[in-house]
């Protein structure tokens, strides 16, 4: 039996990230710096203590409690300078982890309390990613596309959808809605999704994380989502018999047949109670059944994670080898919101050669 990939080896291969929140990936030291500059009060100004606080609160098992942590990250991201710094450091941190392509999402409407306009927020984040993506020689180390997120409990989704279309040729690759699912179905934002479809724009929808199959069904069949943010509860439509044979319900079969990508975030799902543990996460069964599964971080700060750590935890839980990790990575690249020829070039010229080289070394 071949040796399984180690964390250090996983860090060295090219990776793709589709579901990562900008306001969920700040460096604790940056939060302390920015809070001091803007007068925001934190639970503690000790960097290590703050990192622990985010992790402990996020481990509550409640999505609502998990979302409370964003009070402190969003609270310090209210100026152009802060947004540029956070975006630049995000790109640097992802590149350091071996990510070659990432789609990072954020809600512009959450960053206007100090007077920034929605356009100024988007421009600041794009500039930060431009600066942070460059290596010492000035050449990009990573490509970052942004997703503009509307909050599902607010009524600004059309405004954010129009913003996404306005900036789609300069770095914004798609649209998303996020926030607590219960009581806020995606169909409340149907006008925004219909507008995006008319504009030939891409969008994903947070669905099937804390809420069940109806959320997934509405996201796909009513709203026309290209991808599902999390989608972990699709497992509720899969019945497994005592001998391990799986029978798919009509919705699960549709998701698999249509190759609708699932933006799964294992560590985050355990924290919010969507899965009992990594070993019990539905990703194991869904991978075996060949759903279009991708592996993501969700919120790197809250989960104290990275794409490499997410992969390493799956290796430990399911015994995945290099072929499995490449399969997840190619799935993600196939599902990205950039043109087909650009996706294909990254798969054939970067991802597959990188994995082949590591497999030979192993």
C-alpha positions as CSV (number, residue, x, y, z in Angstrom):
1,X,0.0,0.0,0.0
2,X,1.4,3.4,-1.0
3,X,2.2,6.0,1.6
4,X,-0.5,8.6,2.3
5,X,0.1,12.3,1.6
6,X,1.4,14.3,4.5
7,X,0.4,17.9,5.4
8,X,3.8,19.3,4.2
9,X,3.5,17.4,0.9
10,X,-0.1,18.6,0.4
11,X,1.1,22.2,0.9
12,X,3.4,21.8,-2.0
13,X,0.8,20.8,-4.6
14,X,-1.3,23.3,-6.5
15,X,-4.8,23.8,-5.0
16,X,-8.0,25.5,-5.9
17,X,-10.4,27.2,-3.4
18,X,-14.0,28.2,-4.3
19,X,-15.6,29.0,-0.9
20,X,-13.7,31.3,1.3
21,X,-15.0,34.4,3.1
22,X,-12.8,37.5,3.2
23,X,-14.1,38.5,6.6
24,X,-13.5,35.0,7.9
25,X,-9.8,34.8,7.1
26,X,-8.1,37.7,8.8
27,X,-4.8,37.3,10.6
28,X,-5.4,37.8,14.4
29,X,-2.5,40.3,14.5
30,X,-4.1,42.3,11.8
31,X,-7.4,42.4,13.7
32,X,-5.6,43.8,16.7
33,X,-3.8,46.4,14.6
34,X,-7.0,47.6,12.8
35,X,-9.1,47.6,16.0
36,X,-6.6,49.9,17.6
37,X,-6.7,52.2,14.6
38,X,-10.5,52.4,14.4
39,X,-11.3,52.2,18.1
40,X,-13.2,48.8,17.9
41,X,-13.3,46.9,21.1
42,X,-12.2,43.3,21.0
43,X,-12.6,40.4,23.5
44,X,-8.8,40.6,24.0
45,X,-5.9,42.4,22.3
46,X,-3.6,39.5,22.9
47,X,-3.0,38.0,19.5
48,X,-2.8,34.4,20.6
49,X,-5.7,34.8,23.0
50,X,-7.8,36.4,20.2
51,X,-7.1,33.5,17.9
52,X,-8.2,31.1,20.6
53,X,-11.3,33.1,21.3
54,X,-12.4,32.9,17.6
55,X,-11.8,29.2,17.5
56,X,-13.6,28.4,20.8
57,X,-16.7,30.5,20.0
58,X,-16.8,28.9,16.5
59,X,-16.7,25.5,18.0
60,X,-20.1,26.0,19.7
61,X,-22.0,23.8,17.2
62,X,-24.4,26.6,16.4
63,X,-24.4,28.4,13.0
64,X,-26.0,31.5,14.7
65,X,-23.2,31.6,17.4
66,X,-20.6,31.0,14.7
67,X,-21.8,34.0,12.8
68,X,-21.4,36.2,15.8
69,X,-17.7,36.1,15.5
70,X,-18.0,38.3,12.4
71,X,-18.9,41.3,14.5
72,X,-15.2,41.7,15.2
73,X,-13.8,41.0,11.7
74,X,-16.4,43.1,9.9
75,X,-16.0,45.8,12.6
76,X,-12.4,46.5,11.7
77,X,-13.0,46.3,7.9
78,X,-14.6,49.7,7.4
79,X,-12.0,51.8,5.6
80,X,-10.3,51.6,2.2
81,X,-6.9,51.0,3.9
82,X,-8.3,48.2,6.1
83,X,-10.0,46.4,3.1
84,X,-6.9,46.7,1.0
85,X,-4.7,45.3,3.7
86,X,-7.0,42.4,4.5
87,X,-7.4,41.4,0.8
88,X,-3.7,41.6,0.2
89,X,-2.9,39.4,3.2
90,X,-5.6,37.0,2.1
91,X,-4.0,36.5,-1.3
92,X,-0.5,36.1,0.3
93,X,-1.7,33.6,2.8
94,X,-3.5,31.5,0.2
95,X,-0.5,31.6,-2.1
96,X,1.7,30.5,0.8
97,X,-0.5,27.5,1.2
98,X,-0.1,26.5,-2.5
99,X,-3.5,27.8,-3.8
100,X,-3.1,28.8,-7.4
101,X,-6.7,29.9,-8.0
102,X,-9.2,31.2,-5.4
103,X,-12.7,32.7,-5.4
104,X,-13.0,34.8,-2.2
105,X,-16.4,36.2,-1.3
106,X,-17.5,39.1,0.8
107,X,-20.6,41.3,1.4
108,X,-20.0,44.9,0.3
109,X,-23.0,46.1,2.2
110,X,-21.3,45.1,5.5
111,X,-18.4,47.5,4.9
112,X,-20.1,50.9,4.5
113,X,-20.8,51.9,8.1
114,X,-17.9,54.5,8.0
115,X,-19.0,56.1,4.8
116,X,-17.6,54.0,2.0
117,X,-19.8,53.5,-1.0
118,X,-20.4,50.0,-2.4
119,X,-18.2,50.8,-5.4
120,X,-15.4,52.1,-3.1
121,X,-15.6,48.8,-1.1
122,X,-15.3,46.7,-4.3
123,X,-12.4,48.9,-5.6
124,X,-10.5,48.6,-2.4
125,X,-10.8,44.8,-2.2
126,X,-9.8,44.4,-5.9
127,X,-6.7,46.6,-5.3
128,X,-5.7,44.6,-2.3
129,X,-5.9,41.4,-4.2
130,X,-3.9,42.9,-7.0
131,X,-1.1,43.9,-4.6
132,X,-1.2,40.7,-2.6
133,X,-1.2,38.3,-5.6
134,X,2.2,39.6,-6.8
135,X,5.4,37.8,-5.9
136,X,8.8,39.3,-5.3
137,X,9.4,39.5,-9.0
138,X,6.1,41.2,-9.6
139,X,4.5,38.2,-11.3
140,X,1.3,36.8,-9.9
141,X,1.7,33.9,-7.5
142,X,-2.1,33.3,-7.4
143,X,-5.2,34.3,-9.3
144,X,-8.0,35.6,-7.1
145,X,-11.5,36.2,-8.3
146,X,-14.1,37.7,-6.0
147,X,-17.7,36.9,-5.4
148,X,-20.0,39.7,-4.2
149,X,-22.3,38.4,-1.5
150,X,-25.8,39.7,-0.6
151,X,-27.1,39.0,2.9
152,X,-30.3,36.9,2.7
153,X,-32.0,38.7,5.6
154,X,-31.6,42.1,3.9
155,X,-33.2,43.5,0.8
156,X,-30.2,44.7,-1.2
157,X,-29.6,41.6,-3.4
158,X,-30.6,43.3,-6.6
159,X,-28.2,46.2,-5.8
160,X,-25.4,43.8,-5.1
161,X,-26.2,41.7,-8.2
162,X,-25.9,44.8,-10.4
163,X,-22.6,45.7,-8.7
164,X,-21.3,42.2,-9.5
165,X,-22.2,42.6,-13.2
166,X,-20.7,46.1,-13.2
167,X,-17.3,44.8,-12.0
168,X,-17.2,41.4,-13.7
169,X,-14.6,42.4,-16.3
170,X,-12.1,43.6,-13.6
171,X,-12.0,40.8,-11.1
172,X,-15.5,40.0,-9.8
173,X,-16.4,36.6,-11.1
174,X,-19.8,36.0,-9.5
175,X,-22.5,36.5,-7.0
176,X,-23.6,34.8,-3.8
177,X,-26.1,35.1,-1.0
178,X,-25.2,34.1,2.6
179,X,-26.5,34.3,6.2
180,X,-28.8,32.2,8.3
181,X,-30.9,30.0,6.1
182,X,-33.9,29.3,8.4
183,X,-36.7,31.8,7.6
184,X,-34.8,33.4,4.8
185,X,-35.3,31.2,1.7
186,X,-33.3,32.1,-1.5
187,X,-36.6,32.7,-3.3
188,X,-36.8,36.0,-1.5
189,X,-34.1,37.2,-3.9
190,X,-35.6,35.7,-7.1
191,X,-35.5,39.1,-8.9
192,X,-31.7,39.3,-8.4
193,X,-31.1,35.7,-9.7
194,X,-33.3,36.3,-12.7
195,X,-31.4,39.5,-13.5
196,X,-28.1,37.6,-13.3
197,X,-29.3,34.9,-15.6
198,X,-30.4,37.6,-18.1
199,X,-26.9,39.0,-17.9
200,X,-25.2,35.6,-18.4
201,X,-23.6,36.0,-14.9
202,X,-22.5,33.3,-12.6
203,X,-23.8,32.8,-9.1
204,X,-23.7,30.4,-6.2
205,X,-26.1,30.1,-3.2
206,X,-25.4,29.1,0.4
207,X,-27.9,26.3,0.7
208,X,-28.1,23.0,2.6
209,X,-25.8,24.0,5.4
210,X,-27.9,24.5,8.5
211,X,-31.2,23.9,6.6
212,X,-32.3,20.9,4.7
213,X,-33.4,19.8,1.3
214,X,-36.0,22.5,0.6
215,X,-33.2,25.1,0.7
216,X,-31.2,23.1,-1.9
217,X,-34.3,22.5,-4.0
218,X,-35.2,26.2,-4.1
219,X,-31.6,27.3,-4.8
220,X,-31.4,25.0,-7.9
221,X,-34.9,24.7,-9.3
222,X,-36.3,28.2,-8.5
223,X,-33.2,30.3,-8.5
224,X,-30.9,28.5,-11.0
225,X,-27.7,28.3,-8.9
226,X,-24.6,27.3,-10.7
227,X,-23.1,25.9,-7.5
228,X,-24.2,25.1,-4.0
229,X,-22.4,26.7,-1.1
230,X,-22.0,23.8,1.3
231,X,-24.9,21.6,0.1
232,X,-24.0,19.1,2.8
233,X,-27.7,18.3,3.6
234,X,-28.1,16.7,0.1
235,X,-27.1,13.6,2.1
236,X,-30.7,13.6,3.5
237,X,-31.8,12.5,0.1
238,X,-29.5,9.5,0.0
239,X,-30.5,6.3,1.7
240,X,-27.8,3.7,2.5
241,X,-28.8,0.1,3.1
242,X,-27.1,-2.2,5.6
243,X,-24.8,-3.6,2.9
244,X,-23.6,-0.2,2.0
245,X,-25.6,0.2,-1.2
246,X,-26.8,3.8,-1.8
247,X,-30.2,4.8,-3.3
248,X,-30.5,8.4,-4.4
249,X,-33.7,10.4,-4.2
250,X,-34.8,12.5,-7.1
251,X,-33.1,15.7,-5.9
252,X,-29.8,14.0,-5.0
253,X,-29.9,12.2,-8.4
254,X,-30.5,15.5,-10.2
255,X,-27.6,17.2,-8.4
256,X,-25.3,14.4,-9.3
257,X,-26.6,14.0,-12.9
258,X,-26.3,17.7,-13.6
259,X,-22.8,17.8,-12.1
260,X,-23.8,20.7,-9.8
261,X,-20.7,21.5,-7.7
262,X,-20.9,21.2,-3.9
263,X,-18.7,23.7,-2.1
264,X,-18.0,21.6,0.9
265,X,-16.2,23.0,4.0
266,X,-15.5,20.0,6.3
267,X,-14.0,21.8,9.4
268,X,-16.6,24.5,9.3
269,X,-19.4,22.0,8.9
270,X,-18.3,20.2,12.1
271,X,-18.2,23.5,14.0
272,X,-21.7,24.5,13.0
273,X,-23.2,21.1,13.6
274,X,-23.8,20.3,10.0
275,X,-21.6,17.2,10.5
276,X,-20.8,15.3,13.7
277,X,-17.1,14.9,12.8
278,X,-14.7,14.8,9.8
279,X,-14.9,11.0,9.8
280,X,-18.7,11.2,9.7
281,X,-18.9,14.0,7.2
282,X,-21.1,13.2,4.1
283,X,-18.2,14.1,1.9
284,X,-16.9,10.5,2.2
285,X,-20.1,9.0,0.8
286,X,-20.6,11.8,-1.8
287,X,-17.1,11.3,-3.1
288,X,-17.7,7.6,-3.4
289,X,-20.9,8.3,-5.3
290,X,-19.1,10.7,-7.6
291,X,-20.9,13.9,-6.8
292,X,-19.1,17.0,-8.0
293,X,-17.5,17.6,-4.6
294,X,-15.0,20.4,-3.9
295,X,-13.0,21.0,-0.7
296,X,-13.0,24.5,0.8
297,X,-12.1,26.4,4.0
298,X,-15.2,28.7,4.5
299,X,-13.6,30.8,7.3
300,X,-9.9,30.1,7.8
301,X,-9.7,32.2,11.1
302,X,-12.7,30.7,12.8
303,X,-11.8,27.1,11.8
304,X,-8.0,27.6,12.2
305,X,-7.7,26.0,8.8
306,X,-6.3,26.1,5.3
307,X,-7.0,24.1,2.1
308,X,-4.0,22.0,2.9
309,X,-5.3,21.2,6.4
310,X,-8.7,20.4,5.1
311,X,-7.1,17.9,2.7
312,X,-4.9,16.5,5.4
313,X,-8.0,15.9,7.7
314,X,-9.7,14.0,4.8
315,X,-6.6,11.9,4.3
316,X,-6.6,11.0,8.0
317,X,-10.4,10.2,8.0
318,X,-10.8,8.4,4.7
319,X,-7.3,7.4,3.6
320,X,-7.4,9.5,0.5
321,X,-4.3,9.3,-1.8
322,X,-2.9,11.7,-4.4
323,X,-5.5,10.6,-7.0
324,X,-8.3,11.5,-4.6
325,X,-6.8,15.0,-3.8
326,X,-6.2,15.7,-7.5
327,X,-9.9,14.6,-8.2
328,X,-11.1,17.2,-5.7
329,X,-8.8,19.9,-7.1
330,X,-9.8,19.3,-10.7
331,X,-13.5,19.3,-9.7
332,X,-12.9,22.7,-8.2
333,X,-11.1,24.1,-11.2
334,X,-13.8,22.8,-13.5
335,X,-16.4,24.5,-11.4
336,X,-14.7,27.9,-11.2
337,X,-16.4,31.0,-12.6
338,X,-13.7,31.9,-15.1
339,X,-13.7,31.1,-18.9
340,X,-13.4,27.5,-19.9
341,X,-10.1,27.9,-21.7
342,X,-8.5,29.5,-18.6
343,X,-9.8,26.7,-16.4
344,X,-8.4,24.1,-18.8
345,X,-5.0,25.8,-18.9
346,X,-4.7,25.7,-15.1
347,X,-5.8,22.1,-15.0
348,X,-3.4,20.9,-17.8
349,X,-0.4,23.2,-17.2
350,X,-0.4,23.7,-13.5
351,X,-2.6,21.3,-11.5
352,X,-2.0,17.9,-13.1
353,X,1.8,18.4,-13.6
354,X,2.1,19.5,-9.9
355,X,0.3,16.4,-8.6
356,X,2.2,14.1,-11.0
357,X,5.5,15.5,-9.7
358,X,4.5,14.9,-6.1
359,X,3.1,11.4,-6.8
360,X,6.5,10.5,-8.4
361,X,8.3,11.7,-5.3
362,X,6.0,9.7,-3.0
